[in-house]
Amino acid sequence: MSTSAKKREPIPRNGIEIIDPYVPGKSEATGGTKTYKLSSNETPLGPSPKAVAAFQAAAGTLEMYPDGASTRLRQAIGQRFGLDPNRIVCGTGSDELLHLLATAYIGPGDEGIFTEHGFLVYKIAILAAGGMPVIADEKDFTANVDNILALVTPRTRVIFIANPNNPTGTYLPFEEVKRLHAALPPTVLLVLDGAYAEYVRRNDYSAGIDLVSNNENVVMTRTFSKIHGLASLRIGWCYAPARVCDVLNRIRGPFNVSGPAIEAGIAAINDTNHVETSADHNEKWLTILTDEIRAMGLKVTPSAANFVLIHFPNEKGRTSTDADTFLSSNGVVLRAVSSYGIPDGLRMTVGTEEANRLTLDLLRQFVAR
Ligand SMILES: *Cc1c(COP(=O)(O)O)cnc(C)c1O
């Protein structure tokens, strides 16, 4: 029986208790001499040394509240991307911003749309806001604009799209994003989650800055957790219409980004060399991993991000679960993605050369046994 039926204790709002809590990627291997964690899309190159130094320097003033508006961080981001800092809001990770957007724009009876294998935080945020999650089918593990549009009703408030998406790695070309936006009523907010935008090297891709600049109903969210290597600090930001920024600033925590996070974030965004080195490493290994794993006879969904989705056969001893067990017993932790509706898949984050080569060797052994 649900706790709310008992009426002998505080009762959460409708929808809260049907939320499946987010389960992060595992951190521990079951064997091996060393653990290679390739389960949470963390960068193998770590943060910029300048960001680490800035974080350490901030340790001297921990008794002080930070600047609640993250002014210098927004200025640094604005300068880096040519954006008006007044149209940037920083958050405790982009997860906070996704939740705030849902809270602000979705209420009971309202609908939020995301796609079949979309990032699980969207569903949690919609339900937590009291709304109804509406799920659009994908095609070839890729968001499909026509399927999304077919689900838009007068109750639709927000559409969340990760571009590229986690855990599939697939992306929508900018023409498709624009086609989607053009067909939406002006009252529907389109949220483009660009957590992996820095990794994408495709001519037909855009994280959506122009679309945000020229419209009142598009938001782009970004994070310092992936290419900047600051996942532990919890820093995200969004570029949004002035009116949306005003709304988010009314409901966010007044000091939602910590002082050390602000300082490290500024140093990270300014270290463009480090970002480029990280993107180069990723591009090189994304190709090698995709090609070599395919050569073993396994299917790999084409990825534009910093991970690959590997599919395993549905045969006893050869399934994704068997592979997960085998890899983990040899020190390599990948991400099972059945919670994303992909029971045959394991998601592998691009790691260091050492981690990548070990994983390829182990996968070869697994396939051959
Ligand atoms: C990792 C990830 C994020 C980042 O979340 P943070 O809260 O900024 O760490 C956002 N969206 C997607 C799709 C992700 O995979």
The ligand as an SDF file (V2000), in Angstrom:
LIG
                    3D

 15 15  0  0  0  0  0  0  0  0999 V2000
   25.2580   14.0930  -17.7350 C   0  0  0  0  0  0  0  0  0  0  0  0
   24.0470   14.7470  -18.2950 C   0  0  0  0  0  0  0  0  0  0  0  0
   23.6210   15.9770  -17.8150 C   0  0  0  0  0  0  0  0  0  0  0  0
   24.4360   16.7190  -16.8060 C   0  0  0  0  0  0  0  0  0  0  0  0
   23.8880   16.7970  -15.5860 O   0  0  0  0  0  0  0  0  0  0  0  0
   24.5970   17.6920  -14.4880 P   0  0  0  0  0  0  0  0  0  0  0  0
   23.5180   17.8780  -13.4950 O   0  0  0  0  0  0  0  0  0  0  0  0
   24.9670   19.0030  -15.1420 O   0  0  0  0  0  0  0  0  0  0  0  0
   25.7920   16.9720  -13.9810 O   0  0  0  0  0  0  0  0  0  0  0  0
   22.4920   16.5560  -18.3800 C   0  0  0  0  0  0  0  0  0  0  0  0
   21.8330   15.9420  -19.3820 N   0  0  0  0  0  0  0  0  0  0  0  0
   22.2440   14.7840  -19.8850 C   0  0  0  0  0  0  0  0  0  0  0  0
   21.5350   14.1950  -21.0360 C   0  0  0  0  0  0  0  0  0  0  0  0
   23.3540   14.1420  -19.3400 C   0  0  0  0  0  0  0  0  0  0  0  0
   23.7450   12.9540  -19.8210 O   0  0  0  0  0  0  0  0  0  0  0  0
  1  2  1  0
  2  3  1  0
  2 14  2  0
  3  4  1  0
  3 10  2  0
  4  5  1  0
  5  6  1  0
  6  7  2  0
  6  8  1  0
  6  9  1  0
 10 11  1  0
 11 12  2  0
 12 13  1  0
 12 14  1  0
 14 15  1  0
M  END
$$$$
